[in-house]
Every structure is written in C-alpha cells, then in structure tokens.
Amino acid sequence: MTRTSERDDSDGTDPGIDSRRRWLLGMAAGASAAAVLPTTGSVGANSRDETVTIVHDTHFHGRFADAEAAELSLASYYAVVEEHLESAANSLFVGNGDDLAPSMLGLEYEGEHVIEALNETAIDVDGVGNHEYDFGADVATARFEESEFPWVVANLLDDAGDPVPGTERWTAFEKGELTVGVFGLVSTNFHSLTDYPAEWQVLGYVEGAQEAVDALREEGADVVVCASHVSTGVHYTLAEDVDGLDAIVGSHSNIVFEEPEVVDGTIISEFGDEFDHVGSLTLDADGTLVDWRRTDLLAPDADPASAVDEYEEIEVRYADEIPEDETLATLAEEWTDELEAELEQTAFETEVELNATFDNYAIETNWGNLMTDAMRTVGEIGDIEVDIAAQNAGGIRSGSTYGPGPVTGADVMNILPFPNEIEVVELTGEDVVAYLEEAIRPHPSENYGAQPAIQVSRLSYEWWGHGGESQVENVFVGGEPIDPDETYYLAHNDYSIENSDVLSEVAVVLASGQFQGPYVLDRLEERDTVAPERENRMLRVDETVGEASVAVGDGETTLTVDVPDGAAAIRSDTFRAVIRTGADLEANAATVDGDSVDVTFDTDELRALVADVDEPALRLFGGYDPDQAYWDYGFEVPTSSGYEHFKLRADVSAAALEDPDDGDSDGNESDDDGANDGADDGMPGFGPLGALAGGSAGGYLYSRRRVADDESAETTASATGDDGDD
C-alpha cells in the first residue's frame, strides 16, 4: 500500500545533445491498540484557547494540479485549507514534504515554483521529504533558504552532527494558551532514495523522534506533533516506543485513513497526498484528540468514498464548486503556460491504453516494455550494441494510464520526471541474474509476498512470488538461455546503478548524457504510432508441479498436471503455453479431474508454437485460487499487488508433440527427458535449457490473448513500496 519514490543524481551539465531536453524551455496498517474517537463538536469543556487545530498536509510532488484530474489543483486545495484554518480558534497548517518534485514542473524548475506558491500560503511549517533532494543538496538548501517558513527534519544531520543546511530539527509555535512543537522525520534509507551526501547522517526513527520530543518538552511544548515523511508501519512503532508524542500527521505512503487512529495515546492521521484530501485534528492541552475533520476533494464526475456515509466528519467538495484561491491560480498559470505550450502538443498516438500506474511494481506492463525498448537504443550514441535494458518501477511516477489516442510530451515527462541519466554497464550473465534477484522486493503491506519492482527489455525470466530469499529462474536474453560467463550490456538509469549492490560494482561503459524522460520522448516521437503489448518478460510462479504428461490426440493435445497442493480452485480460463522466445498460446480448455488438471490445446497450433525453435523451453502456466488453510500466513492470500490468484508452472516436453509421421515420436505420453536435457551448473537460469525443472522459481504468465480477469491491478506503492523512485 505504500508507493516508492526515487531519484538519481546528476550534475546538471549540458552534454550538448539536444535530445536530453533538460532545456525543456530553453492500510491503515491495522487496528489501533485503543481508538476512542470523539464526534464533531466534542470540544466540550475545553476552552477554545486551550486547543489547537493541526491542518495537514502537503506532499505536492512539484505539481500545481492532480496528474489525473486537472480540476483538483493547488488553488482549490488551498481554498479548502483556509476554510479549515479559519474555522478553528487556533490553527497550524503543517506540510510533510515531497513538495518540490517529482513532476514535469519539478524537473524543469527544480522546485522554485513550489516555494513561490507555498510562500503565498499560510503554511506554518513543512517537514522535509526525500524528493526535496532530487536535484542535490545545494538545490535543496537554496529552496529551503528561499522559504518564508521553516523546514523541519529531526533525523537528518550533516557530517558535523548539525541540522542539514537550511532546516531546523524542530520548532515551536504559540497558539492561544498552548505551545505547540513540530518536528519532521524521513525514511532511514534516505541515502538510497535521493541525492543525499554520503557523509551526512540519518538517525533511527525512534532515536530522532525521542530526541525531538524531549527537546520540545524541555522548551515548554504542551503539544508535540510529528510532520511525518516515513511509512505508515513506522508510525505504530513511534506511537509505542516514543514517550510524549501526541500526534503524527502525514506519511511517506499514499494512505487514506477513514478516521484518525489512537495508538498508546498517540494520534495517527493520514489522509493521502497531493490535492485529494485536507485533514485537521483538534487537540487539547493534554494532547488528547477532541475533534477531527476530513474533506475529500473530488473531480466533478467522481464518486465519494464509501466512508463518507459512515463518518459525519468526512465532507465532500467537488472541484468545480470550490472558489479557487485567485493568487495561487494566477501563479500556477504563469509557471505552467510557457512549459505547456512546448509540451502539450501531441507527441505520438497510441492504439492501446498505456499503463504507467504503480502496477509497474508488480506486473509487466506495456508502458514498461515501450520505454525500456526505447532505452536500449541509447547504445547508438556510443556505438555500443545494448543487449538488455531495465527500469526501476519507482521511476515511473505519474500513476496514470494514457490512451488509446494522443499522448503529449507533458504526459511522458510526468511519467518520467526525474533527472536520471541513461547509462550502459557491462556485466556477466551471472551478474544479470544477481541483479534480477536483487530487484525483487517484499510487498510493502505485509510480511509476505513480493514484487519484481522493475520493467525490462529483451529479457524474460521467472520470479518467485512469496518473498523471502529472492529466486529467479529460466532467464533468457533475446530468447536465448543466459550464459553466466557471457558479457552483456545493460541500459539503465544512473540512480538505479548507483544504488544497486550488483550494478554499482560493474563498469559503466557509456554515460549517455540523456535524461530518461526527454530521451524516451524523442524516441517515441519518431514512431508516430505505438501499440505495445505484454510479452511474457516477467513470469510469476507460486508453485511448480513437475512435468506435464502429454497426450497427442486427433486435432487436440492434452497436457495433464497435478493440482498444486496449495490450491482451493483452478482458474480454467488462465492456462497458456509459453516458449523461451516469449511466444505463447492460450489453452482451449482446462478441466479438473480429481487431483489433476487436463489442459487441452489445438494440436497444430501447439506444434506451430515450438516448430522453429530449438529446445523451446516449453512451459505451461495457469492460475488457481489459494487454499487459505494451506497458506497459513495469518491473513488472507494473495496479498501481492497485481494478482487476484496464484500461478502454477509445469514443464512440457516439446519432443512429445512431434508428429509421429516424422518418426521422431510415438505420440504417447512423454518421458522425463525432453525439456530437461543439457547440463545445469546449479545457477538459476543457467544451462542450455535454463534449468527448467528448478524447484520453487516464479512464473506468472501473461498472454497477449489473456482473459480480461487474469490480472488484477491492485498495486499501490513503494512502493514499498512510497515514494522513493526506488
């Protein structure tokens, strides 16, 4: 449920290549330990001078409007913020960071536009987020110093142990009869999320928070609030382990609580990011929650959340009914008009919907295929033949889909907003497999499940979907089994290369000088029309069921496999055969017969699938609903984003499909050799057939002809997933 963010570092120098275009213009995590929440208007005996209302938060990502609904803008959002502020006797507007980037505007103006806008608001304090450092420490410091309000972060220190330049660790405000202390926190993996100097320090969450709370209490704070830019799950640790913390507002995650939670006396309030929600908490002198309010801002044609009917504290405001703040509306227009004139023109047409949502963490997407294929052409700059390409899912940021129809330059830049330069590294096949394993990350919402977290070009591989120790098998480059000792050239972005244990140790053979967004845009503009498909590049498996028996009949071939031990029901319309080139064939039918599944194919079509491919590495993939009792994780599975069901894999002997008239087969069931011939040196994905019989490796199947309900796009973040571009 979290969303991961990212960045890379770049010195901003101009390599003299026009296509770089930097010049663009020239969960809540679970039930609370105790959550007794008052109803609206319950201030009661508390004097209004003895309460304070915290209005939160920001998390604007360098945008002046929502990426999907332009009607939801900073101008309308702030008009609602002002309503919250003015309705309270004593109030503070508290931001939680990630305000300067990532976005097309952020890439162009490096956050200067947001600072001008925030200076026009009544914001009292902003917590530092990782994206404030997307353009390096010097730019971040300049933006902080241009601000007419303080930026706070308690757990970032410079190499001398002082607050990072331009910030304070905490600050305090006098509101009515109360002193209110506010401090910020960011993720402890800050070095890997953004361009933060390696010699600077990052303190642990509890350590940094406790130091801030103790200092503020010593200074006389009656109420202490954390402007959070850490993930939702960390908030529960803070509530349980930090003494004297009254409230946590905001987060690093894109989470919307139905109501604030109270955990061990600490209030936790998360109401999304950007321009969709405004939240406020009213606390008394003891830090007790006496009132709360949430306003949902909706596009004119949007439906309210289901929680609206249950909570009278949640109100709905439609953007076309909100009088915009005129100053902010004018300011946004001044910053965006010239840029939009350059980039709002149609760059290319797409015949299919392009998926640039956070599904890119969980499943192969057609956008991921399109952009990584474009990245592979970067070798032409240095006359290097790039074999493969990869892109970290966190660098695909817009969270939107596009088309069918025209796609603008602004769309592409919003999808790829980071100043990340495409580089090419030289590595061995063994390194490639190690990187694919390293890229797999645990699903962020539970201690179970995994996500591949990348998109790839000219690669196909299977990955294990249950988290824990990463496992990758059956790796093919351009349809050929990967050679552990062969040299391969990989195009990636410098952020991911620098932050990978594997890629940071290999040689960079080409620093292209090309930012990803402008370069991919230029390549797609040359295409006029695109229609990318998903091509079995990343295949998930939850259980392997050995080798299928093969019965070739008159016009129809039946592959029979065991029902997986952990299956409650077989999804008969999800079965397909796939070969090592990525070509596939949908089954005619699949029927359960006791403990086995009979999967039938048209014989001629199945033979045609493998006919022209030596050692085709034929595999059968299919879906099934997991038996909840068998998968005893303590919660309902599957939890991995992007999947409604599990995936099985069986190996198939291509030799058993041969026409008996050719004298190569008797047409009966196969023996166990076939697909498993050839040496296997023990490395996953290695050997002539890629170790097809390997144990628990992953494989989820996508077919170009897949049924509509084969995949469920339930990805959020992270994320992990956040907000790092990681």
Secondary structure in CASP SS format (residue, H / E / C, confidence):
PFRMAT SS
TARGET T0000
AUTHOR 0000-0000-0000
METHOD secondary structure of the structure
MODEL  1
M C 1.00
T E 1.00
R C 1.00
T C 1.00
S C 1.00
E C 1.00
R C 1.00
D C 1.00
D C 1.00
S C 1.00
D C 1.00
G C 1.00
T C 1.00
D C 1.00
P C 1.00
G C 1.00
I C 1.00
D H 1.00
S H 1.00
R H 1.00
R C 1.00
R C 1.00
W C 1.00
L C 1.00
L C 1.00
G C 1.00
M C 1.00
A C 1.00
A C 1.00
G C 1.00
A C 1.00
S C 1.00
A C 1.00
A C 1.00
A C 1.00
V C 1.00
L C 1.00
P C 1.00
T C 1.00
T C 1.00
G C 1.00
S C 1.00
V C 1.00
G C 1.00
A C 1.00
N C 1.00
S C 1.00
R H 1.00
D H 1.00
E H 1.00
T E 1.00
V E 1.00
T E 1.00
I E 1.00
V E 1.00
H E 1.00
D C 1.00
T C 1.00
H C 1.00
F C 1.00
H C 1.00
G C 1.00
R C 1.00
F C 1.00
A E 1.00
D C 1.00
A C 1.00
E C 1.00
A C 1.00
A C 1.00
E C 1.00
L C 1.00
S E 1.00
L H 1.00
A H 1.00
S H 1.00
Y H 1.00
Y H 1.00
A H 1.00
V H 1.00
V H 1.00
E H 1.00
E H 1.00
H H 1.00
L H 1.00
E H 1.00
S C 1.00
A C 1.00
A C 1.00
N C 1.00
S E 1.00
L E 1.00
F E 1.00
V E 1.00
G E 1.00
N C 1.00
G C 1.00
D C 1.00
D C 1.00
L C 1.00
A C 1.00
P C 1.00
S C 1.00
M H 1.00
L H 1.00
G H 1.00
L H 1.00
E H 1.00
Y H 1.00
E C 1.00
G C 1.00
E H 1.00
H H 1.00
V H 1.00
I H 1.00
E H 1.00
A H 1.00
L H 1.00
N H 1.00
E H 1.00
T C 1.00
A C 1.00
I C 1.00
D C 1.00
V E 1.00
D E 1.00
G E 1.00
V C 1.00
G C 1.00
N H 1.00
H H 1.00
E H 1.00
Y H 1.00
D C 1.00
F C 1.00
G C 1.00
A H 1.00
D H 1.00
V H 1.00
A H 1.00
T H 1.00
A H 1.00
R H 1.00
F H 1.00
E H 1.00
E H 1.00
S C 1.00
E C 1.00
F C 1.00
P C 1.00
W E 1.00
V E 1.00
V C 1.00
A C 1.00
N C 1.00
L E 1.00
L E 1.00
D C 1.00
D C 1.00
A C 1.00
G C 1.00
D C 1.00
P E 1.00
V C 1.00
P C 1.00
G C 1.00
T C 1.00
E E 1.00
R C 1.00
W E 1.00
T E 1.00
A E 1.00
F E 1.00
E E 1.00
K E 1.00
G C 1.00
E C 1.00
L E 1.00
T E 1.00
V E 1.00
G E 1.00
V E 1.00
F E 1.00
G E 1.00
L E 1.00
V E 1.00
S C 1.00
T C 1.00
N C 1.00
F H 1.00
H H 1.00
S H 1.00
L H 1.00
T C 1.00
D C 1.00
Y C 1.00
P C 1.00
A C 1.00
E C 1.00
W C 1.00
Q E 1.00
V E 1.00
L C 1.00
G C 1.00
Y H 1.00
V H 1.00
E H 1.00
G H 1.00
A H 1.00
Q H 1.00
E H 1.00
A H 1.00
V H 1.00
D H 1.00
A H 1.00
L H 1.00
R H 1.00
E H 1.00
E C 1.00
G C 1.00
A C 1.00
D C 1.00
V E 1.00
V E 1.00
V E 1.00
C E 1.00
A E 1.00
S E 1.00
H E 1.00
V C 1.00
S C 1.00
T H 1.00
G H 1.00
V H 1.00
H H 1.00
Y H 1.00
T H 1.00
L H 1.00
A H 1.00
E H 1.00
D H 1.00
V C 1.00
D C 1.00
G C 1.00
L C 1.00
D C 1.00
A E 1.00
I E 1.00
V E 1.00
G C 1.00
S C 1.00
H C 1.00
S C 1.00
N C 1.00
I C 1.00
V E 1.00
F C 1.00
E C 1.00
E C 1.00
P C 1.00
E E 1.00
V E 1.00
V E 1.00
D C 1.00
G C 1.00
T E 1.00
I E 1.00
I E 1.00
S E 1.00
E C 1.00
F E 1.00
G C 1.00
D C 1.00
E C 1.00
F C 1.00
D C 1.00
H E 1.00
V E 1.00
G E 1.00
S E 1.00
L E 1.00
T E 1.00
L E 1.00
D E 1.00
A C 1.00
D C 1.00
G C 1.00
T C 1.00
L E 1.00
V E 1.00
D E 1.00
W E 1.00
R E 1.00
R E 1.00
T E 1.00
D E 1.00
L E 1.00
L E 1.00
A C 1.00
P C 1.00
D C 1.00
A C 1.00
D C 1.00
P C 1.00
A C 1.00
S H 1.00
A H 1.00
V H 1.00
D H 1.00
E C 1.00
Y C 1.00
E C 1.00
E C 1.00
I E 1.00
E E 1.00
V E 1.00
R E 1.00
Y E 1.00
A H 1.00
D H 1.00
E H 1.00
I C 1.00
P C 1.00
E C 1.00
D C 1.00
E H 1.00
T H 1.00
L H 1.00
A H 1.00
T H 1.00
L H 1.00
A H 1.00
E H 1.00
E H 1.00
W H 1.00
T H 1.00
D H 1.00
E H 1.00
L H 1.00
E H 1.00
A H 1.00
E H 1.00
L H 1.00
E C 1.00
Q C 1.00
T E 1.00
A E 1.00
F E 1.00
E E 1.00
T E 1.00
E C 1.00
V C 1.00
E C 1.00
L E 1.00
N E 1.00
A E 1.00
T C 1.00
F H 1.00
D H 1.00
N H 1.00
Y H 1.00
A C 1.00
I C 1.00
E C 1.00
T C 1.00
N H 1.00
W H 1.00
G H 1.00
N H 1.00
L H 1.00
M H 1.00
T H 1.00
D H 1.00
A H 1.00
M H 1.00
R H 1.00
T C 1.00
V C 1.00
G H 1.00
E H 1.00
I H 1.00
G H 1.00
D C 1.00
I C 1.00
E C 1.00
V C 1.00
D C 1.00
I E 1.00
A E 1.00
A E 1.00
Q E 1.00
N E 1.00
A H 1.00
G H 1.00
G H 1.00
I C 1.00
R C 1.00
S C 1.00
G C 1.00
S E 1.00
T E 1.00
Y E 1.00
G C 1.00
P C 1.00
G E 1.00
P E 1.00
V E 1.00
T E 1.00
G H 1.00
A H 1.00
D H 1.00
V H 1.00
M H 1.00
N H 1.00
I H 1.00
L C 1.00
P C 1.00
F C 1.00
P C 1.00
N C 1.00
E E 1.00
I E 1.00
E E 1.00
V E 1.00
V E 1.00
E E 1.00
L E 1.00
T E 1.00
G H 1.00
E H 1.00
D H 1.00
V H 1.00
V H 1.00
A H 1.00
Y H 1.00
L H 1.00
E H 1.00
E H 1.00
A H 1.00
I C 1.00
R E 1.00
P E 1.00
H C 1.00
P C 1.00
S C 1.00
E C 1.00
N C 1.00
Y C 1.00
G C 1.00
A E 1.00
Q E 1.00
P C 1.00
A C 1.00
I E 1.00
Q E 1.00
V E 1.00
S E 1.00
R C 1.00
L E 1.00
S E 1.00
Y E 1.00
E E 1.00
W E 1.00
W E 1.00
G C 1.00
H C 1.00
G C 1.00
G C 1.00
E C 1.00
S C 1.00
Q C 1.00
V E 1.00
E E 1.00
N E 1.00
V E 1.00
F E 1.00
V E 1.00
G C 1.00
G C 1.00
E E 1.00
P E 1.00
I C 1.00
D C 1.00
P C 1.00
D C 1.00
E C 1.00
T E 1.00
Y E 1.00
Y E 1.00
L E 1.00
A E 1.00
H E 1.00
N E 1.00
D H 1.00
Y H 1.00
S H 1.00
I H 1.00
E H 1.00
N C 1.00
S C 1.00
D C 1.00
V C 1.00
L H 1.00
S H 1.00
E H 1.00
V C 1.00
A E 1.00
V E 1.00
V E 1.00
L E 1.00
A E 1.00
S E 1.00
G E 1.00
Q E 1.00
F E 1.00
Q H 1.00
G H 1.00
P H 1.00
Y H 1.00
V H 1.00
L H 1.00
D H 1.00
R H 1.00
L H 1.00
E H 1.00
E C 1.00
R C 1.00
D C 1.00
T E 1.00
V E 1.00
A C 1.00
P C 1.00
E C 1.00
R C 1.00
E C 1.00
N C 1.00
R C 1.00
M E 1.00
L E 1.00
R E 1.00
V E 1.00
D C 1.00
E E 1.00
T E 1.00
V E 1.00
G E 1.00
E E 1.00
A C 1.00
S E 1.00
V E 1.00
A E 1.00
V E 1.00
G C 1.00
D C 1.00
G C 1.00
E E 1.00
T E 1.00
T E 1.00
L E 1.00
T E 1.00
V E 1.00
D E 1.00
V C 1.00
P C 1.00
D C 1.00
G C 1.00
A E 1.00
A E 1.00
A E 1.00
I E 1.00
R E 1.00
S E 1.00
D E 1.00
T E 1.00
F E 1.00
R E 1.00
A E 1.00
V E 1.00
I C 1.00
R C 1.00
T C 1.00
G C 1.00
A C 1.00
D E 1.00
L E 1.00
E E 1.00
A C 1.00
N C 1.00
A E 1.00
A E 1.00
T E 1.00
V E 1.00
D E 1.00
G C 1.00
D C 1.00
S E 1.00
V E 1.00
D E 1.00
V E 1.00
T E 1.00
F E 1.00
D E 1.00
T H 1.00
D H 1.00
E H 1.00
L H 1.00
R H 1.00
A H 1.00
L H 1.00
V H 1.00
A C 1.00
D C 1.00
V C 1.00
D C 1.00
E C 1.00
P C 1.00
A C 1.00
L C 1.00
R E 1.00
L E 1.00
F E 1.00
G E 1.00
G E 1.00
Y E 1.00
D E 1.00
P E 1.00
D C 1.00
Q C 1.00
A C 1.00
Y C 1.00
W C 1.00
D C 1.00
Y C 1.00
G C 1.00
F C 1.00
E C 1.00
V C 1.00
P C 1.00
T C 1.00
S C 1.00
S C 1.00
G C 1.00
Y C 1.00
E C 1.00
H C 1.00
F E 1.00
K E 1.00
L E 1.00
R E 1.00
A E 1.00
D E 1.00
V C 1.00
S C 1.00
A H 1.00
A H 1.00
A H 1.00
L H 1.00
E C 1.00
D C 1.00
P H 1.00
D H 1.00
D H 1.00
G C 1.00
D C 1.00
S C 1.00
D C 1.00
G C 1.00
N C 1.00
E C 1.00
S C 1.00
D C 1.00
D C 1.00
D C 1.00
G H 1.00
A H 1.00
N H 1.00
D C 1.00
G C 1.00
A C 1.00
D C 1.00
D C 1.00
G C 1.00
M C 1.00
P C 1.00
G C 1.00
F C 1.00
G C 1.00
P C 1.00
L C 1.00
G C 1.00
A C 1.00
L C 1.00
A C 1.00
G C 1.00
G C 1.00
S C 1.00
A C 1.00
G C 1.00
G C 1.00
Y C 1.00
L C 1.00
Y C 1.00
S C 1.00
R C 1.00
R C 1.00
R C 1.00
V C 1.00
A C 1.00
D C 1.00
D C 1.00
E C 1.00
S C 1.00
A C 1.00
E C 1.00
T C 1.00
T C 1.00
A C 1.00
S E 1.00
A H 1.00
T H 1.00
G H 1.00
D E 1.00
D C 1.00
G C 1.00
D C 1.00
D C 1.00
END
